[in-house]
Amino acid sequence: MAIADRVLVTGASGFVGSAVARAAAARGFKVRALVRASSPRANLSALDCEIVQGDMKDAASMRSALKDVRYLFHVAADYRLWARDSMEVYHNNLNGTRVTMQAARECGVERIVYTSSVATLKPKTGGAADETARLQEQHAIGAYKRGKVAAERLVETMVEQGLPVVIVNPSTPIGPRDIRPTPTGRIIIEAAAGRMPAFVETGLNLVHVDDVAEGHMLALERGQTGQSYILGGQDVTLKEMLAVIASLAARRAPRVRLPRTPLFPLAYAAEAIAMLTGKEPFITADGLKMAKHHMFFTSAKAQRDLGYSARPFSRGIEDAVQWFRAAGYLK
């Protein structure tokens, strides 16, 4: 892989996409950043890159964006755990991946790194799941997970047909430039602002977004076509996560643990209000269903095969809190 090769990053204005674009630029690649017309550009303001407007669901704009591109990072995704029309999230992720991959094949892209998610994997009771814990679409909770499973299976089929794709499965990214913010970023904001006095018993794998971006570079350089690699960090309980946030915000960590079942009526009410306002609810029924499982994962394969590593999760939370504070999210 030579210096000054052109790479296209889809979803480049977003949280993970902008981190991937920065990592690619640091490697010496010529970065072409694909953004939608409505996407904010703040995450790209200090980056030396070519910005092109388009949409992963539009074949013509994808072919145009992929002209003279050697490598593709397909990071773009509709990462919403709730929408008025949940199937919109499903179809955006599936059809956007189909259109992008077909355009990459037509344009002769030499190598593709596809950003999937640990959402396509089945949690392991009492332990950390690896890449073999494949989730069936009908068992996935919510439209986002179902769409990501369907999209990953589509990519695998296209690999069998000769498309040169390496798949990466980030866990739960945290850190700076979470501009939207993501569902996890919203938790960090609410907790840092002192608006989360209680928690449910659950767990997740937290990883610094810049480590995820570095994992994308390693996948491009060392990944095996058709293989998938979990890009994770540390397994932590929600209680542990909130305690770290509280310490950074000079607040008392929440001590009240709430059972999930009594919260479902609150979630249904919040979703009903959201249907009227269009504003994503902070608590959802799907989110409560997911919270039943500890979403713990191992990155052993990526560490062994790619040389991947991740910093402590507390660093990601610290960088996220500092960025949210500087950007005015913590009022």
N, C-alpha and C positions, 0 to 999 in steps of 0.2 A: 504494500500500500504506500503510494508515493505522496509526498507533500504536494499540496495544491490540487489534489483530487477533489472534484465537486461532490458534495453530499447534499441530499434533500432531507430536511427534518419536517415532518408533518406535525401539526399541533405545537409549533415552535414558540408561540406566544404564551403557552400554558406553563403550569408548574413543572412537570417532568420534561416537557418538550424544550423549554428554554434552558434547562440544566443540560440536556443532551446537546443542544446547539452550542452552548458555552464550552462543553467538553470537547466537541468536535473542532471548534475554532482553536482551542488550546493545543490540539494535536496538529494543527497546521492545515486542516482541510479548508477548502472554499465552501462556506456554508450558505445554502439557499434555504430560507425559512418560509414555509408555507403557512399563511394565516388567512382566516376568513375575514370578510369585509367588516364584520361586527366585532372582531377580536381586539382587545386592548393591546397596544404595542409596547407598554412600559417595560416589560421584561426583556425586550430586545434593544432598548434605547442605547445601551452602552456597548453593544456587540457589533463587531465588524462582520456584517453578513448582508446577503442580498435578500430582500423581502419580496415575496411574490404573493399575490392574492389568489385564493382558490378555495376549493372545498373537496374533502376526500370523497364525497358522494357524487361529484361531477367529473365524468370521465374526461371531458375536453380539457378542463383546467388541470387535472392530474397529469395528462400527457404533456401539456405545456410546461408544467412545473418540473417534470422529469427529463426534459430535453437536456442532453449533454451531462446527465448525472451518472456518476459511477456507482455510488452507494446510496441506499435509502434507509432512513430510520423512520419507520411508521409508528409514531408515538400518539397521534391524534386519537381521541376517544371521547365518547359522551359519558362522562363520569358523574352521573346523577343517581342517587339512590331513591329519588322520588321525582315524578313528573305527572302533570295532569293526564297525559297520555303515556302510560308506561311503555307501550309498544314502540313509541317513537325512539326511546333510548335503545331498545333491542335492535330495531332496524338501522338506526344510525351506526351502531358499532359493527353489525354484520355487513350491511351493504357498503359502508365506507371502506371496510377492509377489502371486500370483494373488488370494488372499483379500483382501489389503489393498487392492489396486487396485480390485477389484470393490466393496468396501465404500465406498471413496472416491467411486466413481461413483454409487453408490446414495445417498450422503449429500450429493452435490452440491458436493464440495470444488472450490474455484475453481482451484487451481493446485497441482501436485505436483512435488517434486524427489525423484527416485529415485536412491538411491546404488547404483550398479553398481560396477565395478572395472576396472582395467586387465587383470585376469584374463580379460576378454572380448576382448582384443586380441592380435594375433599379433606376437611380437617381430620386429624388423627386423634382419637380418644387417648388421652394420657401421654401424648408425645408430640413430636414435630413431624409434619408431613413433608415428603419430598416430591420430586417430579413424577413419580410413579402413581401418586394418589389422584388419579384422573377422575374428575367429576362428570357425571352424565347430565346433559342439559335439563332433563325433566326433574332432576334432584336439586338444581341450583335455585337459590332463594332470590327472587326479584328479577326484574327485567335487565338490569345491568349485568348481573352474573350470567344469566342465560345468554345474553347477547355476546358476552366475551367468550363463553364456552363455544357457542356456535361459530364465532369468528376464528377461534383458534383451530377448531376442527377443519374449517374451510382452508386455512393456511396449510395445515398438514396434508390435506388432499392435493393442494397445488404443489407442495414440495414433491409429492410422489409423481407429479406430472412434469417435474424438472425445474420448478422455481427455486432459486438459491436463497432460502430463508433460514435464519437462525432465530429462535424464539426466546425471549426473556420474559420472566414472570416476576415483576417487582412485588414486594409485599405491601407495606403501608408507608409511603414516602412522607417525610416531614422535613421542614427546614425553611430557608428563605425563598421569597418570590412566589409564595402560595397565593397568587393574586385573586383567585376567584372567591373565596378559598374552597379547598376540598372539604369533604365531610370531616376528616380528621383535623384539618386546620380550624374548622369551626369549633371543634371540641377544645382545642388549645386556646382559642380566643375566649370562649365562654369561661373556661377554667381560670385563665389568667386574669379575667375581669371579675372573678369571684361570683360567677353566676351558676356554678355547679356545686351545690352543697352536698350532693349525694351521688352515688354511682351504682351500677349493676355489676355483678360478678361476671367478668368476661376477660379475655386476653387477646392480644394481637402482636404481630411482629412489626416493629418500627425500624425504619431505615432512613438514613440521611439521603435527601434527594440527590446530592452531589455524588454519593456512592453509587446510587442507581445509575446516574449518568455515566460514571466511570465503568460500570458494569456493561453498559451498552457498547462502549468503545472496545472493551475486552472481548465481547461477543463478536463484534465485527472482525477483530484481528485473529481471534483464536477459536471461536465457536465452530462447532461442527454443523453443517447443513442438516436441517431436519431435527436437531436436538433442541431441547428446552432447558433453561437454566433459571433457577430461582435466585433473584437478587434481593436478599433480605438483610436484616440486621439482628436485632435482639428480640426474643420473646419476653413480653412484659404483660402484667395484668393491668387493667384499666386503673385500678387503685394505685399501683406503682407509678403509672404515667401521670396521674393527677397530682401525686405527691411531689414529683419533680417540678411540674408546672407551678404548683403552689409555692415551692421554695424559691423559684426564680422570680415570682411575682410578689414575694413577701406576704403571702397569705397563709391561712391555716388550711391544711389539706383536709378534704372532706372525709368524714368518718362513717357516715350513714350509708349502709348498703341496702339497696332496694331490691325486692323480688321483682322478677320480670312480669309475671302474670298480671298483677294489678295495674301495670302500666299500659296494657294494651288498649283499654278504653280511652286513655289520654292520647295515645298515638292515633287512634281512629278519629278522635275529635280534632287533633292537630292537622291531620290529613284533610278532613272535611273543610276546615278553615282555609287550608292551602289551596284547595280547589277553587275557592272563591277569590282569594287574593293573588294566587299565582306565585306566592313566595314559598320556597322550600321549607317544610316543617323541620324543626330541630330533632324531633323524635318521630320515628315511623314504625309501622308494624313489621316491615321487613327488617329494619335495623334491630328490633327486639328479637326477632327470630334468629338473626345471625349471632346475636350476643349469647345465645345458648351455647355456642361453641367457642373454645379457645382456639383462635386462628394462629396457631404456632407452626413455623416452617423452618426448614434447615437449608442453608446455602452451601452445604458441603460439596455438591457437585460443581458449582461455579467456582468455589475456592480451589478445588482440586484441578479442574480442567482449564479454567480461565485465569487463575491467579487473583481471583476476586477477594476483596476484604471490605469490611465495614467498620466505621468508628462506633463508639458507644452511643446508644439511643439518646442519652441525655444531651449529647452535643447537638443532635438534630433539634430537640425541643428547645434548647437554649438559642440556637440560631433562628428558629421559628418565632419565638417570643420576641427576640430583639428586632426581627424584621417587621413583625406585626405592630410592634410599638412604634418603630420609626415611620411606618407607613400609615399610621393613624387609625389602625383597627382597634386599638385598646383605649377606648375613651372612658 
